[in-house]
Amino acid sequence: MHAEEIKAALRMKGMTQARLADQLGVARATVSMVISGASHSARIQQAVADVLELSQNEIWPERVRIRRTQEQIDRDRAMARDVA
C-alpha cells in the first residue's frame, strides 16, 4: 500500500498517526516515517496492521522478512558448534 492509502485507512478506522504514536509511546514523526518507508519498526508496523486488521505483508509486501524460528536458530547454532 502507498503511504497515503495507509493514512486514509487508519483514518477510516478512527485512528490518527498522532494517537497511535501516543499509544505506542513514540514520536509522531516515527510513526509517519514507518508508514512512509523512511524507517522500519516491527512494533509500529504490527500496530498499524492490527488497527487495519491486515497483515504486515498486505500493507508492506516489499518489507517482509523471512525470520527464522527459535528451533532453526538452535539447530544452526548446534551445527556451528559441531563444525568448530
Buried (B, 14 or more C-beta within 10 A) or exposed (E): BEBEEBBEBBEEEEBBBEBBBEEBEBEBEBBBBBBEEEEEBEEBBEBBBEBBEBEBEEBBEEEEEEEEEEEEEEEEEEEEEEEE
